[in-house]
Amino acid sequence: MTGTRQALGALGEQVAERYLTAQGMTVLDRNWRCDQGEIDLVLQDGADLVVCEVKTRRSTAFGEPVEAITRAKLARLRRLAGCWASAHERTGLRLRIDVVGLLRHADGTYTVTHLEGVGG
């Protein structure tokens, strides 16, 4: 991944975090990694443990950002959620996988698409 794409992704994760916390969620972890992969954001929303994948793009030339989430990615996120919950002794919460798609416009604003409970 190039530095420009990494920077876009990092900015997108910050925008997503602000959006989700404004919705009342609490951030538990950011960019958590283990040998299985990485989770962009881990949050708590009431009794739900929310694992959130963030996808940021500058255009829809290759589709909407949320369309980049495949069945394989969802399966990996479910495995990662279990790993995170086990490592942090948070096994009593219900698991939810959310996706936040961000389309960054030339003026620096974003269109946010938040999909809750995908791949259940």
Biopython code that builds the backbone (N, CA, C, O; Angstrom):
import numpy as np
from Bio.PDB.StructureBuilder import StructureBuilder

atoms = [
    (1, "MET", "N", (0.848, -1.182, 0.000)),
    (1, "MET", "CA", (0.000, 0.000, 0.000)),
    (1, "MET", "C", (0.887, 1.236, 0.000)),
    (1, "MET", "O", (1.857, 1.320, 0.753)),
    (2, "THR", "N", (0.552, 2.165, -0.829)),
    (2, "THR", "CA", (1.355, 3.381, -0.915)),
    (2, "THR", "C", (1.068, 4.294, 0.259)),
    (2, "THR", "O", (0.061, 4.140, 0.950)),
    (3, "GLY", "N", (1.961, 5.245, 0.479)),
    (3, "GLY", "CA", (1.786, 6.198, 1.567)),
    (3, "GLY", "C", (0.519, 7.016, 1.430)),
    (3, "GLY", "O", (-0.136, 7.322, 2.426)),
    (4, "THR", "N", (0.165, 7.377, 0.192)),
    (4, "THR", "CA", (-1.052, 8.163, -0.034)),
    (4, "THR", "C", (-2.284, 7.361, 0.342)),
    (4, "THR", "O", (-3.193, 7.896, 0.977)),
    (5, "ARG", "N", (-2.337, 6.088, -0.034)),
    (5, "ARG", "CA", (-3.477, 5.237, 0.327)),
    (5, "ARG", "C", (-3.534, 5.013, 1.826)),
    (5, "ARG", "O", (-4.616, 4.986, 2.413)),
    (6, "GLN", "N", (-2.360, 4.850, 2.453)),
    (6, "GLN", "CA", (-2.328, 4.678, 3.906)),
    (6, "GLN", "C", (-2.857, 5.927, 4.599)),
    (6, "GLN", "O", (-3.620, 5.836, 5.560)),
    (7, "ALA", "N", (-2.450, 7.088, 4.109)),
    (7, "ALA", "CA", (-2.908, 8.345, 4.701)),
    (7, "ALA", "C", (-4.417, 8.498, 4.528)),
    (7, "ALA", "O", (-5.106, 8.917, 5.458)),
    (8, "LEU", "N", (-4.936, 8.163, 3.349)),
    (8, "LEU", "CA", (-6.371, 8.227, 3.120)),
    (8, "LEU", "C", (-7.104, 7.284, 4.067)),
    (8, "LEU", "O", (-8.126, 7.652, 4.646)),
    (9, "GLY", "N", (-6.589, 6.084, 4.224)),
    (9, "GLY", "CA", (-7.198, 5.112, 5.130)),
    (9, "GLY", "C", (-7.179, 5.585, 6.577)),
    (9, "GLY", "O", (-8.167, 5.432, 7.296)),
    (10, "ALA", "N", (-6.058, 6.157, 7.006)),
    (10, "ALA", "CA", (-5.952, 6.656, 8.383)),
    (10, "ALA", "C", (-6.927, 7.805, 8.619)),
    (10, "ALA", "O", (-7.578, 7.867, 9.662)),
    (11, "LEU", "N", (-7.027, 8.710, 7.651)),
    (11, "LEU", "CA", (-7.991, 9.812, 7.777)),
    (11, "LEU", "C", (-9.416, 9.276, 7.832)),
    (11, "LEU", "O", (-10.232, 9.738, 8.630)),
    (12, "GLY", "N", (-9.707, 8.309, 6.985)),
    (12, "GLY", "CA", (-11.025, 7.707, 6.980)),
    (12, "GLY", "C", (-11.370, 7.058, 8.305)),
    (12, "GLY", "O", (-12.501, 7.171, 8.778)),
    (13, "GLU", "N", (-10.408, 6.379, 8.908)),
    (13, "GLU", "CA", (-10.654, 5.756, 10.207)),
    (13, "GLU", "C", (-10.945, 6.802, 11.278)),
    (13, "GLU", "O", (-11.773, 6.575, 12.160)),
    (14, "GLN", "N", (-10.270, 7.944, 11.203)),
    (14, "GLN", "CA", (-10.541, 9.029, 12.157)),
    (14, "GLN", "C", (-11.952, 9.580, 11.965)),
    (14, "GLN", "O", (-12.666, 9.826, 12.938)),
    (15, "VAL", "N", (-12.350, 9.770, 10.709)),
    (15, "VAL", "CA", (-13.700, 10.267, 10.413)),
    (15, "VAL", "C", (-14.741, 9.257, 10.904)),
    (15, "VAL", "O", (-15.735, 9.638, 11.522)),
    (16, "ALA", "N", (-14.513, 7.982, 10.631)),
    (16, "ALA", "CA", (-15.436, 6.935, 11.066)),
    (16, "ALA", "C", (-15.541, 6.896, 12.585)),
    (16, "ALA", "O", (-16.633, 6.753, 13.133)),
    (17, "GLU", "N", (-14.405, 7.025, 13.262)),
    (17, "GLU", "CA", (-14.411, 7.014, 14.724)),
    (17, "GLU", "C", (-15.240, 8.178, 15.276)),
    (17, "GLU", "O", (-16.049, 7.991, 16.184)),
    (18, "ARG", "N", (-15.039, 9.370, 14.729)),
    (18, "ARG", "CA", (-15.828, 10.529, 15.174)),
    (18, "ARG", "C", (-17.319, 10.298, 14.917)),
    (18, "ARG", "O", (-18.155, 10.606, 15.767)),
    (19, "TYR", "N", (-17.642, 9.760, 13.757)),
    (19, "TYR", "CA", (-19.030, 9.487, 13.415)),
    (19, "TYR", "C", (-19.646, 8.491, 14.403)),
    (19, "TYR", "O", (-20.735, 8.729, 14.927)),
    (20, "LEU", "N", (-18.955, 7.385, 14.654)),
    (20, "LEU", "CA", (-19.496, 6.335, 15.519)),
    (20, "LEU", "C", (-19.605, 6.785, 16.971)),
    (20, "LEU", "O", (-20.579, 6.450, 17.646)),
    (21, "THR", "N", (-18.640, 7.528, 17.456)),
    (21, "THR", "CA", (-18.738, 8.023, 18.837)),
    (21, "THR", "C", (-19.861, 9.051, 18.957)),
    (21, "THR", "O", (-20.499, 9.150, 20.006)),
    (22, "ALA", "N", (-20.109, 9.815, 17.898)),
    (22, "ALA", "CA", (-21.241, 10.756, 17.906)),
    (22, "ALA", "C", (-22.572, 10.004, 17.945)),
    (22, "ALA", "O", (-23.587, 10.557, 18.370)),
    (23, "GLN", "N", (-22.570, 8.741, 17.503)),
    (23, "GLN", "CA", (-23.765, 7.900, 17.565)),
    (23, "GLN", "C", (-23.913, 7.234, 18.927)),
    (23, "GLN", "O", (-24.861, 6.480, 19.149)),
    (24, "GLY", "N", (-22.976, 7.507, 19.848)),
    (24, "GLY", "CA", (-23.066, 6.977, 21.209)),
    (24, "GLY", "C", (-22.208, 5.765, 21.491)),
    (24, "GLY", "O", (-22.280, 5.209, 22.587)),
    (25, "MET", "N", (-21.402, 5.340, 20.546)),
    (25, "MET", "CA", (-20.533, 4.185, 20.770)),
    (25, "MET", "C", (-19.265, 4.606, 21.500)),
    (25, "MET", "O", (-18.863, 5.769, 21.455)),
    (26, "THR", "N", (-18.647, 3.649, 22.169)),
    (26, "THR", "CA", (-17.401, 3.875, 22.888)),
    (26, "THR", "C", (-16.289, 3.075, 22.219)),
    (26, "THR", "O", (-16.430, 1.872, 22.000)),
    (27, "VAL", "N", (-15.187, 3.741, 21.896)),
    (27, "VAL", "CA", (-14.053, 3.061, 21.259)),
    (27, "VAL", "C", (-13.301, 2.247, 22.312)),
    (27, "VAL", "O", (-12.917, 2.765, 23.361)),
    (28, "LEU", "N", (-13.101, 0.973, 22.012)),
    (28, "LEU", "CA", (-12.331, 0.088, 22.883)),
    (28, "LEU", "C", (-10.923, -0.152, 22.347)),
    (28, "LEU", "O", (-9.987, -0.371, 23.116)),
    (29, "ASP", "N", (-10.781, -0.109, 21.027)),
    (29, "ASP", "CA", (-9.475, -0.382, 20.417)),
    (29, "ASP", "C", (-9.454, 0.156, 18.991)),
    (29, "ASP", "O", (-10.489, 0.293, 18.339)),
    (30, "ARG", "N", (-8.239, 0.458, 18.528)),
    (30, "ARG", "CA", (-8.016, 0.934, 17.156)),
    (30, "ARG", "C", (-6.895, 0.113, 16.533)),
    (30, "ARG", "O", (-5.883, -0.161, 17.178)),
    (31, "ASN", "N", (-7.081, -0.275, 15.282)),
    (31, "ASN", "CA", (-6.047, -0.988, 14.531)),
    (31, "ASN", "C", (-5.426, -2.136, 15.323)),
    (31, "ASN", "O", (-4.205, -2.272, 15.384)),
    (32, "TRP", "N", (-6.277, -2.954, 15.926)),
    (32, "TRP", "CA", (-5.812, -4.091, 16.712)),
    (32, "TRP", "C", (-5.355, -5.197, 15.775)),
    (32, "TRP", "O", (-6.046, -5.551, 14.819)),
    (33, "ARG", "N", (-4.179, -5.734, 16.068)),
    (33, "ARG", "CA", (-3.600, -6.786, 15.216)),
    (33, "ARG", "C", (-3.285, -8.036, 16.020)),
    (33, "ARG", "O", (-2.940, -7.988, 17.200)),
    (34, "CYS", "N", (-3.422, -9.156, 15.323)),
    (34, "CYS", "CA", (-2.949, -10.441, 15.827)),
    (34, "CYS", "C", (-2.490, -11.235, 14.608)),
    (34, "CYS", "O", (-2.497, -10.714, 13.493)),
    (35, "ASP", "N", (-2.097, -12.474, 14.807)),
    (35, "ASP", "CA", (-1.597, -13.253, 13.674)),
    (35, "ASP", "C", (-2.673, -13.569, 12.639)),
    (35, "ASP", "O", (-2.351, -14.011, 11.536)),
    (36, "GLN", "N", (-3.948, -13.350, 12.974)),
    (36, "GLN", "CA", (-5.061, -13.600, 12.058)),
    (36, "GLN", "C", (-5.367, -12.406, 11.157)),
    (36, "GLN", "O", (-6.016, -12.560, 10.122)),
    (37, "GLY", "N", (-4.898, -11.204, 11.549)),
    (37, "GLY", "CA", (-5.191, -10.015, 10.761)),
    (37, "GLY", "C", (-5.379, -8.786, 11.634)),
    (37, "GLY", "O", (-4.859, -8.718, 12.748)),
    (38, "GLU", "N", (-6.132, -7.807, 11.118)),
    (38, "GLU", "CA", (-6.311, -6.530, 11.810)),
    (38, "GLU", "C", (-7.779, -6.120, 11.830)),
    (38, "GLU", "O", (-8.524, -6.359, 10.880)),
    (39, "ILE", "N", (-8.175, -5.496, 12.941)),
    (39, "ILE", "CA", (-9.494, -4.889, 13.077)),
    (39, "ILE", "C", (-9.282, -3.382, 13.104)),
    (39, "ILE", "O", (-8.472, -2.882, 13.885)),
    (40, "ASP", "N", (-10.008, -2.654, 12.253)),
    (40, "ASP", "CA", (-9.862, -1.197, 12.214)),
    (40, "ASP", "C", (-10.314, -0.558, 13.523)),
    (40, "ASP", "O", (-9.553, 0.177, 14.153)),
    (41, "LEU", "N", (-11.544, -0.836, 13.932)),
    (41, "LEU", "CA", (-12.088, -0.258, 15.162)),
    (41, "LEU", "C", (-12.866, -1.324, 15.930)),
    (41, "LEU", "O", (-13.594, -2.124, 15.343)),
    (42, "VAL", "N", (-12.698, -1.318, 17.240)),
    (42, "VAL", "CA", (-13.513, -2.142, 18.128)),
    (42, "VAL", "C", (-14.234, -1.169, 19.047)),
    (42, "VAL", "O", (-13.616, -0.317, 19.685)),
    (43, "LEU", "N", (-15.561, -1.313, 19.101)),
    (43, "LEU", "CA", (-16.366, -0.378, 19.887)),
    (43, "LEU", "C", (-17.370, -1.144, 20.729)),
    (43, "LEU", "O", (-17.614, -2.331, 20.513)),
    (44, "GLN", "N", (-17.945, -0.442, 21.691)),
    (44, "GLN", "CA", (-19.060, -0.992, 22.439)),
    (44, "GLN", "C", (-20.261, -0.095, 22.183)),
    (44, "GLN", "O", (-20.185, 1.129, 22.288)),
    (45, "ASP", "N", (-21.371, -0.743, 21.843)),
    (45, "ASP", "CA", (-22.623, -0.045, 21.601)),
    (45, "ASP", "C", (-23.663, -0.717, 22.478)),
    (45, "ASP", "O", (-24.280, -1.701, 22.069)),
    (46, "GLY", "N", (-23.864, -0.193, 23.686)),
    (46, "GLY", "CA", (-24.756, -0.846, 24.645)),
    (46, "GLY", "C", (-24.190, -2.196, 25.026)),
    (46, "GLY", "O", (-23.071, -2.289, 25.530)),
    (47, "ALA", "N", (-24.971, -3.253, 24.785)),
    (47, "ALA", "CA", (-24.522, -4.610, 25.110)),
    (47, "ALA", "C", (-23.808, -5.278, 23.947)),
    (47, "ALA", "O", (-23.486, -6.463, 24.019)),
    (48, "ASP", "N", (-23.558, -4.537, 22.879)),
    (48, "ASP", "CA", (-22.914, -5.111, 21.694)),
    (48, "ASP", "C", (-21.438, -4.766, 21.614)),
    (48, "ASP", "O", (-21.035, -3.623, 21.831)),
    (49, "LEU", "N", (-20.642, -5.776, 21.298)),
    (49, "LEU", "CA", (-19.251, -5.574, 20.916)),
    (49, "LEU", "C", (-19.275, -5.393, 19.403)),
    (49, "LEU", "O", (-19.712, -6.286, 18.676)),
    (50, "VAL", "N", (-18.810, -4.249, 18.928)),
    (50, "VAL", "CA", (-18.886, -3.919, 17.514)),
    (50, "VAL", "C", (-17.483, -3.937, 16.916)),
    (50, "VAL", "O", (-16.602, -3.188, 17.338)),
    (51, "VAL", "N", (-17.295, -4.792, 15.940)),
    (51, "VAL", "CA", (-16.071, -4.816, 15.156)),
    (51, "VAL", "C", (-16.408, -4.077, 13.874)),
    (51, "VAL", "O", (-17.336, -4.452, 13.157)),
    (52, "CYS", "N", (-15.655, -3.032, 13.590)),
    (52, "CYS", "CA", (-15.981, -2.171, 12.456)),
    (52, "CYS", "C", (-14.848, -2.139, 11.446)),
    (52, "CYS", "O", (-13.697, -1.849, 11.772)),
    (53, "GLU", "N", (-15.210, -2.445, 10.216)),
    (53, "GLU", "CA", (-14.290, -2.328, 9.090)),
    (53, "GLU", "C", (-14.573, -0.992, 8.416)),
    (53, "GLU", "O", (-15.726, -0.652, 8.150)),
    (54, "VAL", "N", (-13.511, -0.236, 8.142)),
    (54, "VAL", "CA", (-13.650, 1.075, 7.516)),
    (54, "VAL", "C", (-13.027, 1.012, 6.126)),
    (54, "VAL", "O", (-11.884, 0.587, 5.963)),
    (55, "LYS", "N", (-13.793, 1.442, 5.131)),
    (55, "LYS", "CA", (-13.296, 1.505, 3.759)),
    (55, "LYS", "C", (-13.456, 2.935, 3.257)),
    (55, "LYS", "O", (-14.550, 3.497, 3.295)),
    (56, "THR", "N", (-12.358, 3.516, 2.789)),
    (56, "THR", "CA", (-12.371, 4.897, 2.317)),
    (56, "THR", "C", (-11.898, 4.929, 0.872)),
    (56, "THR", "O", (-10.905, 4.297, 0.510)),
    (57, "ARG", "N", (-12.622, 5.673, 0.060)),
    (57, "ARG", "CA", (-12.247, 5.838, -1.346)),
    (57, "ARG", "C", (-12.433, 7.290, -1.757)),
    (57, "ARG", "O", (-13.150, 8.056, -1.113)),
    (58, "ARG", "N", (-11.763, 7.645, -2.852)),
    (58, "ARG", "CA", (-11.891, 8.992, -3.411)),
    (58, "ARG", "C", (-12.930, 9.067, -4.528)),
    (58, "ARG", "O", (-13.380, 10.155, -4.886)),
    (59, "SER", "N", (-13.309, 7.915, -5.077)),
    (59, "SER", "CA", (-14.304, 7.907, -6.146)),
    (59, "SER", "C", (-15.043, 6.575, -6.106)),
    (59, "SER", "O", (-14.675, 5.654, -5.378)),
    (60, "THR", "N", (-16.085, 6.508, -6.903)),
    (60, "THR", "CA", (-16.839, 5.258, -7.011)),
    (60, "THR", "C", (-16.513, 4.523, -8.314)),
    (60, "THR", "O", (-17.290, 3.682, -8.767)),
    (61, "ALA", "N", (-15.375, 4.840, -8.909)),
    (61, "ALA", "CA", (-14.964, 4.206, -10.164)),
    (61, "ALA", "C", (-14.928, 2.682, -10.045)),
    (61, "ALA", "O", (-15.200, 1.975, -11.015)),
    (62, "PHE", "N", (-14.596, 2.183, -8.866)),
    (62, "PHE", "CA", (-14.552, 0.738, -8.628)),
    (62, "PHE", "C", (-15.683, 0.304, -7.703)),
    (62, "PHE", "O", (-15.596, -0.746, -7.068)),
    (63, "GLY", "N", (-16.738, 1.102, -7.625)),
    (63, "GLY", "CA", (-17.879, 0.787, -6.774)),
    (63, "GLY", "C", (-17.859, 1.590, -5.484)),
    (63, "GLY", "O", (-16.899, 2.296, -5.176)),
    (64, "GLU", "N", (-18.938, 1.461, -4.752)),
    (64, "GLU", "CA", (-19.046, 2.131, -3.449)),
    (64, "GLU", "C", (-18.053, 1.502, -2.473)),
    (64, "GLU", "O", (-17.744, 0.317, -2.594)),
    (65, "PRO", "N", (-17.553, 2.267, -1.516)),
    (65, "PRO", "CA", (-16.582, 1.715, -0.560)),
    (65, "PRO", "C", (-17.065, 0.451, 0.146)),
    (65, "PRO", "O", (-16.288, -0.489, 0.314)),
    (66, "VAL", "N", (-18.336, 0.408, 0.564)),
    (66, "VAL", "CA", (-18.829, -0.763, 1.295)),
    (66, "VAL", "C", (-18.871, -2.015, 0.432)),
    (66, "VAL", "O", (-18.904, -3.127, 0.957)),
    (67, "GLU", "N", (-18.868, -1.847, -0.885)),
    (67, "GLU", "CA", (-18.888, -2.997, -1.784)),
    (67, "GLU", "C", (-17.576, -3.774, -1.771)),
    (67, "GLU", "O", (-17.508, -4.877, -2.312)),
    (68, "ALA", "N", (-16.544, -3.220, -1.166)),
    (68, "ALA", "CA", (-15.244, -3.893, -1.085)),
    (68, "ALA", "C", (-15.221, -4.990, -0.015)),
    (68, "ALA", "O", (-14.249, -5.740, 0.082)),
    (69, "ILE", "N", (-16.275, -5.084, 0.779)),
    (69, "ILE", "CA", (-16.320, -6.090, 1.838)),
    (69, "ILE", "C", (-16.883, -7.383, 1.262)),
    (69, "ILE", "O", (-18.057, -7.463, 0.901)),
    (70, "THR", "N", (-16.030, -8.382, 1.186)),
    (70, "THR", "CA", (-16.407, -9.677, 0.623)),
    (70, "THR", "C", (-16.838, -10.641, 1.731)),
    (70, "THR", "O", (-16.661, -10.364, 2.918)),
    (71, "ARG", "N", (-17.402, -11.768, 1.322)),
    (71, "ARG", "CA", (-17.752, -12.814, 2.299)),
    (71, "ARG", "C", (-16.511, -13.290, 3.049)),
    (71, "ARG", "O", (-16.562, -13.545, 4.253)),
    (72, "ALA", "N", (-15.410, -13.406, 2.338)),
    (72, "ALA", "CA", (-14.156, -13.844, 2.976)),
    (72, "ALA", "C", (-13.716, -12.833, 4.033)),
    (72, "ALA", "O", (-13.272, -13.220, 5.114)),
    (73, "LYS", "N", (-13.839, -11.532, 3.724)),
    (73, "LYS", "CA", (-13.471, -10.492, 4.689)),
    (73, "LYS", "C", (-14.387, -10.551, 5.908)),
    (73, "LYS", "O", (-13.919, -10.394, 7.036)),
    (74, "LEU", "N", (-15.674, -10.773, 5.703)),
    (74, "LEU", "CA", (-16.604, -10.886, 6.824)),
    (74, "LEU", "C", (-16.265, -12.086, 7.707)),
    (74, "LEU", "O", (-16.317, -11.995, 8.933)),
    (75, "ALA", "N", (-15.920, -13.200, 7.085)),
    (75, "ALA", "CA", (-15.538, -14.388, 7.854)),
    (75, "ALA", "C", (-14.277, -14.105, 8.669)),
    (75, "ALA", "O", (-14.178, -14.516, 9.825)),
    (76, "ARG", "N", (-13.316, -13.403, 8.068)),
    (76, "ARG", "CA", (-12.089, -13.043, 8.784)),
    (76, "ARG", "C", (-12.412, -12.115, 9.951)),
    (76, "ARG", "O", (-11.850, -12.264, 11.036)),
    (77, "LEU", "N", (-13.315, -11.156, 9.733)),
    (77, "LEU", "CA", (-13.696, -10.233, 10.811)),
    (77, "LEU", "C", (-14.368, -10.968, 11.973)),
    (77, "LEU", "O", (-14.145, -10.626, 13.135)),
    (78, "ARG", "N", (-15.192, -11.980, 11.664)),
    (78, "ARG", "CA", (-15.814, -12.771, 12.738)),
    (78, "ARG", "C", (-14.749, -13.501, 13.550)),
    (78, "ARG", "O", (-14.810, -13.533, 14.780)),
    (79, "ARG", "N", (-13.766, -14.092, 12.853)),
    (79, "ARG", "CA", (-12.676, -14.777, 13.571)),
    (79, "ARG", "C", (-11.890, -13.788, 14.423)),
    (79, "ARG", "O", (-11.580, -14.064, 15.582)),
    (80, "LEU", "N", (-11.569, -12.635, 13.841)),
    (80, "LEU", "CA", (-10.814, -11.612, 14.559)),
    (80, "LEU", "C", (-11.582, -11.103, 15.767)),
    (80, "LEU", "O", (-10.993, -10.850, 16.818)),
    (81, "ALA", "N", (-12.889, -10.952, 15.627)),
    (81, "ALA", "CA", (-13.710, -10.498, 16.755)),
    (81, "ALA", "C", (-13.599, -11.477, 17.915)),
    (81, "ALA", "O", (-13.464, -11.070, 19.069)),
    (82, "GLY", "N", (-13.657, -12.755, 17.610)),
    (82, "GLY", "CA", (-13.502, -13.773, 18.654)),
    (82, "GLY", "C", (-12.135, -13.705, 19.306)),
    (82, "GLY", "O", (-12.022, -13.838, 20.525)),
    (83, "CYS", "N", (-11.100, -13.500, 18.516)),
    (83, "CYS", "CA", (-9.741, -13.371, 19.050)),
    (83, "CYS", "C", (-9.637, -12.158, 19.973)),
    (83, "CYS", "O", (-9.068, -12.242, 21.062)),
    (84, "TRP", "N", (-10.195, -11.023, 19.524)),
    (84, "TRP", "CA", (-10.135, -9.799, 20.332)),
    (84, "TRP", "C", (-10.885, -9.994, 21.641)),
    (84, "TRP", "O", (-10.368, -9.659, 22.707)),
    (85, "ALA", "N", (-12.101, -10.534, 21.573)),
    (85, "ALA", "CA", (-12.921, -10.720, 22.770)),
    (85, "ALA", "C", (-12.229, -11.644, 23.767)),
    (85, "ALA", "O", (-12.257, -11.399, 24.973)),
    (86, "SER", "N", (-11.616, -12.694, 23.264)),
    (86, "SER", "CA", (-10.909, -13.630, 24.130)),
    (86, "SER", "C", (-9.684, -12.975, 24.770)),
    (86, "SER", "O", (-9.448, -13.133, 25.968)),
    (87, "ALA", "N", (-8.912, -12.247, 23.977)),
    (87, "ALA", "CA", (-7.697, -11.596, 24.479)),
    (87, "ALA", "C", (-8.008, -10.502, 25.505)),
    (87, "ALA", "O", (-7.181, -10.202, 26.366)),
    (88, "HIS", "N", (-9.202, -9.909, 25.412)),
    (88, "HIS", "CA", (-9.568, -8.802, 26.304)),
    (88, "HIS", "C", (-10.644, -9.186, 27.322)),
    (88, "HIS", "O", (-11.211, -8.328, 27.998)),
    (89, "GLU", "N", (-10.914, -10.493, 27.419)),
    (89, "GLU", "CA", (-11.885, -11.018, 28.374)),
    (89, "GLU", "C", (-13.216, -10.279, 28.292)),
    (89, "GLU", "O", (-13.776, -9.863, 29.306)),
    (90, "ARG", "N", (-13.708, -10.123, 27.072)),
    (90, "ARG", "CA", (-14.995, -9.463, 26.822)),
    (90, "ARG", "C", (-15.951, -10.440, 26.151)),
    (90, "ARG", "O", (-16.647, -10.080, 25.202)),
    (91, "THR", "N", (-15.986, -11.656, 26.636)),
    (91, "THR", "CA", (-16.766, -12.696, 25.977)),
    (91, "THR", "C", (-18.260, -12.625, 26.278)),
    (91, "THR", "O", (-19.029, -13.358, 25.657)),
    (92, "GLY", "N", (-18.705, -11.775, 27.203)),
    (92, "GLY", "CA", (-20.123, -11.713, 27.555)),
    (92, "GLY", "C", (-20.956, -10.814, 26.659)),
    (92, "GLY", "O", (-22.180, -10.790, 26.784)),
    (93, "LEU", "N", (-20.333, -10.086, 25.774)),
    (93, "LEU", "CA", (-21.058, -9.151, 24.922)),
    (93, "LEU", "C", (-21.519, -9.827, 23.628)),
    (93, "LEU", "O", (-20.879, -10.761, 23.146)),
    (94, "ARG", "N", (-22.628, -9.348, 23.076)),
    (94, "ARG", "CA", (-23.067, -9.820, 21.762)),
    (94, "ARG", "C", (-22.144, -9.218, 20.704)),
    (94, "ARG", "O", (-21.694, -8.080, 20.836)),
    (95, "LEU", "N", (-21.872, -9.980, 19.673)),
    (95, "LEU", "CA", (-20.991, -9.525, 18.599)),
    (95, "LEU", "C", (-21.800, -8.944, 17.456)),
    (95, "LEU", "O", (-22.816, -9.503, 17.044)),
    (96, "ARG", "N", (-21.330, -7.809, 16.948)),
    (96, "ARG", "CA", (-21.926, -7.202, 15.764)),
    (96, "ARG", "C", (-20.798, -6.718, 14.867)),
    (96, "ARG", "O", (-19.823, -6.135, 15.341)),
    (97, "ILE", "N", (-20.935, -6.961, 13.581)),
    (97, "ILE", "CA", (-19.950, -6.462, 12.625)),
    (97, "ILE", "C", (-20.594, -5.338, 11.827)),
    (97, "ILE", "O", (-21.635, -5.521, 11.196)),
    (98, "ASP", "N", (-19.965, -4.183, 11.867)),
    (98, "ASP", "CA", (-20.420, -3.015, 11.121)),
    (98, "ASP", "C", (-19.388, -2.667, 10.061)),
    (98, "ASP", "O", (-18.211, -3.008, 10.180)),
    (99, "VAL", "N", (-19.844, -1.989, 9.033)),
    (99, "VAL", "CA", (-18.964, -1.471, 7.997)),
    (99, "VAL", "C", (-19.277, 0.011, 7.838)),
    (99, "VAL", "O", (-20.438, 0.407, 7.738)),
    (100, "VAL", "N", (-18.229, 0.819, 7.816)),
    (100, "VAL", "CA", (-18.379, 2.232, 7.505)),
    (100, "VAL", "C", (-17.639, 2.485, 6.203)),
    (100, "VAL", "O", (-16.429, 2.284, 6.102)),
    (101, "GLY", "N", (-18.397, 2.931, 5.210)),
    (101, "GLY", "CA", (-17.823, 3.307, 3.922)),
    (101, "GLY", "C", (-17.764, 4.814, 3.830)),
    (101, "GLY", "O", (-18.742, 5.504, 4.120)),
    (102, "LEU", "N", (-16.620, 5.321, 3.429)),
    (102, "LEU", "CA", (-16.425, 6.766, 3.330)),
    (102, "LEU", "C", (-15.994, 7.124, 1.921)),
    (102, "LEU", "O", (-15.061, 6.540, 1.370)),
    (103, "LEU", "N", (-16.683, 8.083, 1.355)),
    (103, "LEU", "CA", (-16.317, 8.618, 0.058)),
    (103, "LEU", "C", (-15.808, 10.032, 0.298)),
    (103, "LEU", "O", (-16.563, 10.920, 0.693)),
    (104, "ARG", "N", (-14.498, 10.230, 0.052)),
    (104, "ARG", "CA", (-13.882, 11.536, 0.291)),
    (104, "ARG", "C", (-14.001, 12.389, -0.965)),
    (104, "ARG", "O", (-13.561, 12.005, -2.049)),
    (105, "HIS", "N", (-14.606, 13.553, -0.787)),
    (105, "HIS", "CA", (-14.800, 14.475, -1.906)),
    (105, "HIS", "C", (-13.602, 15.407, -2.038)),
    (105, "HIS", "O", (-12.816, 15.552, -1.102)),
    (106, "ALA", "N", (-13.464, 16.036, -3.196)),
    (106, "ALA", "CA", (-12.336, 16.926, -3.475)),
    (106, "ALA", "C", (-12.237, 18.076, -2.479)),
    (106, "ALA", "O", (-11.143, 18.578, -2.220)),
    (107, "ASP", "N", (-13.374, 18.500, -1.917)),
    (107, "ASP", "CA", (-13.354, 19.614, -0.955)),
    (107, "ASP", "C", (-13.022, 19.168, 0.466)),
    (107, "ASP", "O", (-13.046, 19.980, 1.391)),
    (108, "GLY", "N", (-12.709, 17.869, 0.649)),
    (108, "GLY", "CA", (-12.318, 17.363, 1.962)),
    (108, "GLY", "C", (-13.470, 16.852, 2.798)),
    (108, "GLY", "O", (-13.251, 16.346, 3.898)),
    (109, "THR", "N", (-14.700, 16.971, 2.304)),
    (109, "THR", "CA", (-15.839, 16.426, 3.033)),
    (109, "THR", "C", (-16.016, 14.949, 2.686)),
    (109, "THR", "O", (-15.425, 14.442, 1.732)),
    (110, "TYR", "N", (-16.832, 14.282, 3.471)),
    (110, "TYR", "CA", (-17.055, 12.849, 3.284)),
    (110, "TYR", "C", (-18.545, 12.537, 3.209)),
    (110, "TYR", "O", (-19.365, 13.183, 3.861)),
    (111, "THR", "N", (-18.873, 11.544, 2.410)),
    (111, "THR", "CA", (-20.178, 10.917, 2.477)),
    (111, "THR", "C", (-19.979, 9.638, 3.272)),
    (111, "THR", "O", (-19.128, 8.818, 2.929)),
    (112, "VAL", "N", (-20.762, 9.463, 4.338)),
    (112, "VAL", "CA", (-20.618, 8.322, 5.239)),
    (112, "VAL", "C", (-21.775, 7.355, 5.022)),
    (112, "VAL", "O", (-22.941, 7.749, 5.025)),
    (113, "THR", "N", (-21.433, 6.083, 4.833)),
    (113, "THR", "CA", (-22.420, 5.013, 4.777)),
    (113, "THR", "C", (-22.092, 4.053, 5.903)),
    (113, "THR", "O", (-21.000, 3.486, 5.940)),
    (114, "HIS", "N", (-23.038, 3.865, 6.830)),
    (114, "HIS", "CA", (-22.825, 2.991, 7.980)),
    (114, "HIS", "C", (-23.792, 1.818, 7.884)),
    (114, "HIS", "O", (-25.008, 1.997, 7.957)),
    (115, "LEU", "N", (-23.246, 0.622, 7.720)),
    (115, "LEU", "CA", (-24.037, -0.592, 7.674)),
    (115, "LEU", "C", (-23.852, -1.334, 8.986)),
    (115, "LEU", "O", (-22.734, -1.720, 9.325)),
    (116, "GLU", "N", (-24.931, -1.538, 9.725)),
    (116, "GLU", "CA", (-24.880, -2.224, 11.013)),
    (116, "GLU", "C", (-25.234, -3.688, 10.859)),
    (116, "GLU", "O", (-26.142, -4.048, 10.110)),
    (117, "GLY", "N", (-24.501, -4.532, 11.580)),
    (117, "GLY", "CA", (-24.831, -5.945, 11.626)),
    (117, "GLY", "C", (-24.746, -6.668, 10.293)),
    (117, "GLY", "O", (-25.640, -7.444, 9.955)),
    (118, "VAL", "N", (-23.705, -6.431, 9.544)),
    (118, "VAL", "CA", (-23.546, -7.103, 8.252)),
    (118, "VAL", "C", (-23.054, -8.532, 8.454)),
    (118, "VAL", "O", (-22.365, -8.827, 9.431)),
    (119, "GLY", "N", (-23.403, -9.394, 7.548)),
    (119, "GLY", "CA", (-22.870, -10.752, 7.546)),
    (119, "GLY", "C", (-23.278, -11.589, 8.719)),
    (119, "GLY", "O", (-22.573, -12.535, 9.070)),
    (120, "GLY", "N", (-24.400, -11.278, 9.345)),
    (120, "GLY", "CA", (-24.861, -12.005, 10.519)),
    (120, "GLY", "C", (-25.318, -13.363, 10.209)),
    (120, "GLY", "O", (-25.736, -14.093, 11.107)),
]
sb = StructureBuilder()
sb.init_structure("model")
sb.init_model(0)
sb.init_chain("A")
sb.init_seg("    ")
for serial, (resi, resn, name, xyz) in enumerate(atoms, 1):
    if name == "N":
        sb.init_residue(resn, " ", resi, " ")
    sb.init_atom(name, np.array(xyz, "f"), 0.0, 1.0, " ", f" {name:<3s}", serial, name[0])
structure = sb.get_structure()
